[in-house]
Amino acid sequence: QVQLVESGGGLVQPGGSLRLSCVASGFTFSYYMIGWFRQAPGKEREGVSCIIGSIGNTKYTDSVKGRFTISRDKAKNTVYLQMNNLTPEDTAVYYCATDHTSGTDCDLEDIEYDYWGQGIQVTVSS
């Protein structure tokens, strides 16, 4: 009964900001990693960022380093992706995903995740 629900997407101008939220239910958050992925038209799905629920270790793909920040609120069972200085290349459907882990490093490969949200559109356009 694992469930992930994304929110916070929409249309924003280049240089603007959005914050995505992923609310998780049906599992013990502290023993999982949660990742954000995106898929743009004509491109493969790519890992954007991930976080270890228990200790908060994070990872980012190079194209978003310095612009995006992942965080979690254990009490709310929620993971956030703060996206700043957005460009049209960030336009995509964004997904959150999760899987159990006992490690200290999360993974940006989508094959490592068993549970996925339905996705939310982010459009960056003038």
MOTA-V510558 format. One record per helix or strand of 3 or more residues. SS is the DSSP state (2 for helix, 1 for strand). FROM is the first residue (numbers start at 1). LEN is the number of residues. If there is no record, write none. Layout:
BEGIN
[[SS/FROM/LEN] [SS/FROM/LEN]]
END
This chain:
BEGIN
[[1/3/5] [1/10/3] [1/18/8] [2/29/3] [1/32/8] [1/46/7] [1/58/3] [2/62/3] [1/68/6] [1/78/6] [2/88/3] [1/92/9] [2/110/3] [1/120/5]]
END
